[in-house]
Amino acid sequence: MARVVLVDDEAVLADLFAKYLSRYFQVRDFCSPHEAKAFLERNPADLLISDLIMPGINGLELARLARQLQPGLKVVLISGTCPWTWQQSPPPGQFDAFLNKPLRLADLHGCCKRVLDQT
């Protein structure tokens, strides 16, 4: 079962996403990017799902730090605000997929599955 770290500073969303995705993956959720980073320093993961706009460390920075700790880690960013070009294709090497909020839970699961299935 794939190990997923989910980070969203909105606790309600972090909890909702984690509960849904736990049907398919082993999920650990955080409301703090700092706590998620500390967890990733000690624990392996297959996928990081992170909100883009968060206090302290934004999703792009967290993705960069997480990939330094765990090369090969897959990353999905989610946000209510995004450059429109990210919807077409992510900037090379920064993350693997982007989803706009609001989003359907089934779309989040499908995106995670596609990203994890990529070689």
N, C-alpha and C positions, 0 to 999 in steps of 0.2 A: 504494500500500500504506500503510495507516494506521501512524503512528508511535506506539509505546506505550512509556511509561516505567513500569517495574514496580519496586516497593520492598517488600522484606520483610526484616526483620532476621534471620530464620532463613535462612542461606545456602542450605541444602538446598532449601527451598521456593522461594526466589527463582530458583534455577537450574532446578528442575523446571518451574515455571510458565513461565519464559522459554523454555526449550527447546520446550515444547509449543506455546506461542503463536507462536513464530517460524515455524511452518508457515503462519500466516495473516497475521501482521503483522510489521512491522519493530520488534523489541523491544530495548530497552536496559534491563538489570536492575541493581539496586543493593541492597546490604545496609544502606546508611546513608541515612537521609532527608536528611542534610546534603549528601551527595554528589549525591543525586537533585536537590535544590533547585539546587545549583550547575550541574548539567547543564542544567536547565530554564531557567536564567538565560541560557544561551548557545545553546540548541537548541530549535527548535519541536517540539511534540508534539501529537497528537490526543487521546490518552487517558493518564491516570495511573491505575495500579492500585496501591493502597497498603494495606499492613497497617495496622490501626487502632492497635494498641498497640506502640509502638517507643520506644526510649530517645532522649532529646533532643527530637525533634519527633514528635508523634503524627500519625496519618494525617489527622485532621481539620485540624490546623494546617498540615500539608504541603499539603493540598488548598487551603486558603485562600491560602497563600503562592503556590502554583503558579497559581491562577486570577488572582491579582494580576499575575503575570508574563505570563500568557497567557489573557486573557479568552476564554471560550468553550471552554476545555479541559474535556473530559469526565472524570469521576472515578468509579472503582469502588473501594469500600473492602472489605477482607476481614478477618475476625477470627474467632478461636475464642470470643470473648466479645462480646456485643452486646446492646443494648436490644432487646427483642422487637419493639417498634414499628417498628424500622428494616427488619425483614423485610417489613413490609406496605407502607411507603412511606418514603423518606428525608426527613429534615428539609429543607424547601424551600431550594434554593440552595446547600446545603453539599456535596452529592455527588449522583451520578446513580443509583447502585445499590449494594447491599450484599450480600455473600455470606458465609455462615458457613463456617468451617473445622470439620471437614474438608470438602473439596469435591471434586467430580468435575471433572477437567480439561475434559471436554466442556461442563459447566455454566459454567465460567469463560469458555470461548470463546464460548458462546452469549450470555452476559451482555454480554461486550465487544462482540460484533457488534450486539446490540440497542441498546446505549448509543450506539455510533458511528453507527448508522442513524437515531437520533433527530435531529430538526432543532433 
